Amino acid sequence: MGLLLAGAIAGGLAWRARPPEVEVAKARIGPAADLVYATGYVEAQQPVSVAARITAPVAQVLVSEGDRVRRGQPLVLLVDDEQRGLLDQAAAQRRAAEETERRTVTLYRQGWMTRAARDQAVASADAARAGERTAAARRDQLVVRANTDGVVTKRDVEPGDLATPTRVLILLGDPARIRITATVDERDITRVRVGQDALMSSDAWPGRVIHARVHEVTPSGDPNARAFRVRLLPESAGDLPLGITLEVNVVTRSTQRAVLVPATALAGDRLWVVADGQVHARTVRRGIEANDMAEIVSGLRAGETVVVAPPADLAEGRKVRIKTP
């Protein structure tokens, strides 16, 4: 019995003395990029909202989405029955006042009217002409016109709708001049700067990378959403349709020749290096981390072997066995 117990103890000691098996990886040279993730959508660089100046029902819509329009072109006609009647009334009053003016001026020249009567007739005619112009201007407000050259990117009105000054009826823009408006979390906005590169993608084009550059960072954020708007300009408008959503990765920092190790090799600023079958603790300075890899700025050279997901019982100088794939 004593021999058996002694053998078991010896076997246990031998097992504990056996070097642990660890998984390793070699530090390698490769590109590293620090990214800020956001979501965005494509819109015209200068989107213009078109609304009615007065409240009235819609009689007719003259354009469709995709139509190119010129500044001043009629887009929507509002019901103008009342204003047309008021204009007709103003025109009749103007004609009557002008006729009275003509007769009074003629009689004044012949000495049959006083100067005061003539002045009154002239003033009444002037007022009637101004009233007709006012009525015509009011009727013209029932024609909703394009306030810039562009393309109808969105039409949100149909005949019979009620147009109001606060309701956007039509959006104008130029599909050839687009921008991407992205929403960036307030925790990341301090890392985003004008001029930084961005990589964008969409489920509509699997595997395609769209390149852009940060053009503007809005100075004021949304305290409710805790986010800021960032506007980007793509290298080429290409076939990006207005309104499509994109995943945006802003490159805030990058290097093409970084020393990279698996992120799981690091515990804070420390990792284990394997040399001559033994492990040695190494304090390093970390850099960019992305895609499960971490950049080592200092403290490690390319080609050195590090322990991946090191076990908790590693100790300085302990022998280890390399796990084979």
C-alpha positions as CSV (number, residue, x, y, z in Angstrom):
1,M,0.0,0.0,0.0
2,G,2.8,2.4,0.8
3,L,4.5,1.7,-2.5
4,L,1.2,2.5,-4.4
5,L,0.7,5.8,-2.5
6,A,4.3,6.9,-3.1
7,G,3.9,6.1,-6.8
8,A,0.7,8.1,-7.1
9,I,2.4,11.1,-5.4
10,A,5.4,10.9,-7.6
11,G,3.1,10.7,-10.7
12,G,1.2,13.8,-9.6
13,L,4.4,15.7,-9.0
14,A,5.7,14.7,-12.4
15,W,2.3,15.8,-14.0
16,R,2.5,19.2,-12.4
17,A,6.1,19.6,-13.4
18,R,5.3,18.8,-17.0
19,P,5.5,22.0,-19.1
20,P,2.0,23.4,-20.0
21,E,0.9,23.4,-23.6
22,V,0.3,26.9,-25.1
23,E,-1.0,28.3,-28.3
24,V,1.4,30.8,-30.0
25,A,1.5,33.2,-32.8
26,K,4.3,35.2,-34.4
27,A,4.2,39.0,-34.4
28,R,3.9,40.1,-38.0
29,I,4.0,43.2,-40.1
30,G,0.8,44.4,-41.6
31,P,-1.6,47.4,-42.0
32,A,-3.6,48.7,-39.1
33,A,-6.4,51.2,-39.0
34,D,-8.4,52.8,-36.2
35,L,-12.0,53.2,-37.4
36,V,-15.1,55.1,-36.2
37,Y,-18.3,53.3,-37.2
38,A,-21.4,55.1,-38.2
39,T,-24.5,54.7,-40.4
40,G,-25.4,57.2,-43.1
41,Y,-27.6,57.9,-46.1
42,V,-27.1,59.4,-49.5
43,E,-28.6,62.9,-50.2
44,A,-28.1,65.8,-52.5
45,Q,-25.3,68.2,-51.6
46,Q,-27.8,71.0,-51.6
47,P,-31.3,69.6,-50.9
48,V,-34.0,72.2,-51.4
49,S,-37.5,71.8,-49.8
50,V,-40.4,73.2,-51.7
51,A,-43.6,74.2,-49.9
52,A,-46.6,76.4,-50.5
53,R,-46.7,79.9,-49.3
54,I,-50.4,79.8,-48.3
55,T,-52.8,77.1,-47.2
56,A,-55.0,75.7,-50.1
57,P,-56.0,72.3,-51.6
58,V,-53.8,70.9,-54.4
59,A,-55.4,71.1,-57.8
60,Q,-52.7,69.6,-60.0
61,V,-49.1,68.3,-59.7
62,L,-47.0,69.1,-62.8
63,V,-43.8,67.1,-62.2
64,S,-42.8,63.5,-61.3
65,E,-39.7,62.2,-59.4
66,G,-36.7,62.3,-61.6
67,D,-37.8,65.3,-63.7
68,R,-35.3,68.1,-64.2
69,V,-36.7,71.6,-63.5
70,R,-35.6,75.2,-63.8
71,R,-35.8,78.0,-61.3
72,G,-39.3,79.5,-61.4
73,Q,-40.9,76.6,-63.2
74,P,-44.4,75.7,-61.9
75,L,-44.5,72.5,-59.9
76,V,-47.8,72.4,-58.2
77,L,-51.1,74.3,-58.8
78,L,-53.3,75.0,-55.9
79,V,-57.1,75.6,-56.1
80,D,-57.5,79.2,-57.1
81,D,-61.3,79.7,-57.6
82,E,-61.6,82.3,-54.9
83,Q,-58.4,84.2,-55.9
84,R,-59.4,84.1,-59.6
85,G,-62.7,85.7,-58.7
86,L,-61.0,88.4,-56.5
87,L,-58.6,89.1,-59.4
88,D,-61.5,89.5,-61.8
89,Q,-63.2,91.8,-59.4
90,A,-60.0,93.9,-58.9
91,A,-59.6,94.1,-62.7
92,A,-63.1,95.4,-63.1
93,Q,-62.6,98.0,-60.4
94,R,-59.4,99.1,-62.1
95,R,-61.1,99.5,-65.5
96,A,-63.9,101.6,-63.9
97,A,-61.4,103.7,-62.0
98,E,-59.3,104.3,-65.1
99,E,-62.4,105.3,-67.1
100,T,-63.4,107.8,-64.4
101,E,-59.8,109.1,-64.3
102,R,-59.8,109.6,-68.1
103,R,-63.1,111.5,-68.1
104,T,-62.2,113.6,-65.1
105,V,-58.8,114.6,-66.5
106,T,-60.4,115.5,-69.8
107,L,-63.1,117.7,-68.1
108,Y,-60.4,119.3,-65.9
109,R,-58.4,120.3,-69.0
110,Q,-61.6,121.8,-70.4
111,G,-62.2,123.7,-67.2
112,W,-65.3,121.8,-66.1
113,M,-63.6,120.0,-63.1
114,T,-61.7,121.3,-60.1
115,R,-58.1,120.3,-59.5
116,A,-59.2,118.4,-56.4
117,A,-61.6,116.3,-58.3
118,R,-59.0,115.5,-60.9
119,D,-56.5,114.5,-58.1
120,Q,-59.1,112.3,-56.4
121,A,-59.8,110.5,-59.7
122,V,-56.1,109.9,-60.4
123,A,-55.6,108.6,-56.8
124,S,-58.6,106.3,-57.1
125,A,-57.2,104.8,-60.4
126,D,-53.8,104.3,-58.8
127,A,-55.3,102.5,-55.9
128,A,-57.4,100.3,-58.2
129,R,-54.3,99.4,-60.3
130,A,-52.4,98.5,-57.1
131,G,-55.3,96.4,-55.9
132,E,-55.3,94.4,-59.2
133,R,-51.5,93.8,-58.8
134,T,-52.0,92.6,-55.2
135,A,-54.8,90.3,-56.3
136,A,-52.6,88.9,-59.1
137,A,-49.7,88.4,-56.7
138,R,-52.1,86.5,-54.3
139,R,-53.2,84.3,-57.1
140,D,-49.6,83.7,-58.2
141,Q,-48.9,82.4,-54.7
142,L,-51.2,79.5,-55.5
143,V,-48.6,78.4,-58.1
144,V,-45.8,76.5,-56.3
145,R,-42.6,77.1,-58.2
146,A,-39.1,75.7,-58.2
147,N,-36.8,78.0,-56.2
148,T,-33.7,76.5,-57.8
149,D,-32.5,74.5,-60.7
150,G,-32.4,70.7,-60.0
151,V,-34.0,67.3,-60.2
152,V,-37.2,66.3,-58.4
153,T,-35.7,63.8,-55.9
154,K,-38.9,63.3,-53.9
155,R,-42.6,64.1,-54.6
156,D,-44.8,63.9,-51.5
157,V,-48.0,65.5,-52.8
158,E,-51.0,64.4,-54.8
159,P,-54.1,66.3,-56.1
160,G,-56.6,66.8,-53.4
161,D,-54.0,67.1,-50.6
162,L,-54.0,70.2,-48.4
163,A,-50.9,72.2,-48.9
164,T,-49.7,74.3,-46.0
165,P,-46.5,76.5,-45.5
166,T,-45.1,73.9,-43.0
167,R,-45.6,70.9,-45.3
168,V,-42.8,69.9,-47.7
169,L,-44.3,69.0,-51.0
170,I,-41.3,68.4,-53.2
171,L,-37.5,67.9,-52.6
172,L,-35.1,69.2,-55.3
173,G,-31.5,68.2,-55.7
174,D,-28.8,67.1,-58.1
175,P,-28.1,63.3,-58.2
176,A,-24.7,64.1,-59.7
177,R,-23.7,66.1,-56.7
178,I,-24.3,64.0,-53.6
179,R,-23.1,63.7,-50.1
180,I,-23.4,61.1,-47.3
181,T,-24.8,62.3,-44.0
182,A,-23.7,60.0,-41.2
183,T,-24.6,59.8,-37.5
184,V,-21.6,59.4,-35.2
185,D,-21.9,58.6,-31.5
186,E,-20.8,61.4,-29.3
187,R,-18.2,59.1,-27.7
188,D,-16.4,58.9,-31.0
189,I,-16.9,62.4,-32.5
190,T,-13.7,63.9,-31.0
191,R,-11.7,61.4,-33.2
192,V,-13.4,62.5,-36.4
193,R,-11.8,65.4,-38.4
194,V,-12.4,67.0,-41.8
195,G,-10.2,65.4,-44.5
196,Q,-10.1,61.9,-43.0
197,D,-10.7,59.0,-45.4
198,A,-13.8,56.8,-45.0
199,L,-14.7,53.3,-46.3
200,M,-18.4,52.7,-46.9
201,S,-20.5,49.7,-47.9
202,S,-24.1,48.6,-48.5
203,D,-26.0,45.4,-48.5
204,A,-27.0,46.4,-52.0
205,W,-23.5,45.7,-53.3
206,P,-21.9,42.8,-51.3
207,G,-18.1,43.1,-51.2
208,R,-18.0,46.6,-52.7
209,V,-16.0,49.3,-50.9
210,I,-17.0,52.9,-51.6
211,H,-14.3,55.5,-50.8
212,A,-15.2,58.9,-49.4
213,R,-13.7,61.8,-47.4
214,V,-15.0,63.7,-44.3
215,H,-16.2,67.1,-45.6
216,E,-18.0,68.5,-42.6
217,V,-18.5,67.8,-38.9
218,T,-21.6,69.7,-37.6
219,P,-20.6,71.8,-34.5
220,S,-23.8,71.0,-32.6
221,G,-25.0,67.5,-31.7
222,D,-28.4,66.0,-30.8
223,P,-28.5,65.7,-27.0
224,N,-31.4,63.2,-27.2
225,A,-29.7,60.8,-29.7
226,R,-26.3,61.6,-28.2
227,A,-24.9,61.9,-31.7
228,F,-23.4,64.3,-34.2
229,R,-23.9,64.6,-37.9
230,V,-20.9,64.1,-40.2
231,R,-21.1,64.8,-43.9
232,L,-18.8,63.0,-46.4
233,L,-18.2,63.4,-50.1
234,P,-17.7,60.2,-52.2
235,E,-14.8,60.0,-54.6
236,S,-17.4,59.4,-57.3
237,A,-21.2,59.7,-57.3
238,G,-21.4,56.7,-59.6
239,D,-24.6,54.7,-59.1
240,L,-25.3,55.7,-55.5
241,P,-29.1,56.4,-55.5
242,L,-30.4,59.2,-53.2
243,G,-31.8,57.8,-50.0
244,I,-29.8,54.6,-49.8
245,T,-28.3,53.7,-46.4
246,L,-24.6,53.0,-46.0
247,E,-22.3,51.6,-43.3
248,V,-19.5,54.1,-42.8
249,N,-16.1,53.5,-41.3
250,V,-14.1,56.7,-40.8
251,V,-10.3,56.0,-40.8
252,T,-9.1,58.2,-37.9
253,R,-5.6,56.7,-37.8
254,S,-3.7,54.2,-39.9
255,T,-0.3,52.7,-40.5
256,Q,0.8,50.3,-43.3
257,R,3.7,48.6,-41.4
258,A,2.5,47.9,-37.9
259,V,3.7,45.1,-35.6
260,L,0.5,43.0,-35.1
261,V,-0.4,40.3,-32.6
262,P,-3.7,38.6,-31.8
263,A,-5.6,40.8,-29.3
264,T,-6.1,37.8,-27.0
265,A,-2.3,37.7,-26.4
266,L,-2.6,40.9,-24.4
267,A,-3.7,41.4,-20.8
268,G,-3.6,45.2,-20.4
269,D,-0.1,46.3,-21.6
270,R,1.5,42.9,-20.9
271,L,2.0,39.7,-23.0
272,W,4.2,36.6,-22.8
273,V,7.0,36.0,-25.3
274,V,8.3,32.4,-26.0
275,A,12.0,32.0,-26.4
276,D,14.1,28.8,-26.2
277,G,11.0,26.9,-24.8
278,Q,10.5,29.4,-22.0
279,V,8.0,32.2,-21.4
280,H,9.0,35.7,-20.5
281,A,6.7,38.5,-19.5
282,R,7.0,41.6,-21.7
283,T,5.5,45.1,-21.1
284,V,4.5,46.7,-24.4
285,R,2.7,49.8,-25.6
286,R,-0.5,49.2,-27.5
287,G,-1.7,51.0,-30.6
288,I,-4.6,50.4,-32.9
289,E,-6.9,47.4,-32.3
290,A,-9.2,46.1,-35.0
291,N,-10.4,42.8,-36.4
292,D,-9.1,40.8,-33.4
293,M,-5.6,42.1,-34.0
294,A,-3.6,44.6,-31.9
295,E,-0.8,46.9,-32.9
296,I,2.3,46.9,-30.7
297,V,3.9,50.3,-30.9
298,S,6.9,49.4,-28.8
299,G,8.3,46.5,-26.7
300,L,8.0,43.8,-29.3
301,R,9.7,43.0,-32.7
302,A,8.2,41.4,-35.7
303,G,8.9,37.7,-35.8
304,E,8.9,37.2,-32.0
305,T,6.6,34.4,-30.7
306,V,3.8,35.3,-28.3
307,V,1.4,33.2,-26.3
308,V,-2.2,33.5,-27.4
309,A,-4.8,33.4,-24.6
310,P,-2.2,32.7,-22.0
311,P,-3.2,30.4,-19.1
312,A,-3.4,32.0,-15.6
313,D,-0.6,29.8,-14.1
314,L,2.2,31.0,-16.4
315,A,5.3,32.2,-14.5
316,E,8.4,34.0,-15.6
317,G,10.9,31.6,-17.1
318,R,8.6,28.6,-17.1
319,K,9.1,26.0,-19.8
320,V,6.2,25.5,-22.1
321,R,5.2,23.2,-25.0
322,I,4.0,24.6,-28.2
323,K,0.6,23.4,-29.2
324,T,0.6,22.0,-32.7
325,P,-2.2,22.9,-35.1
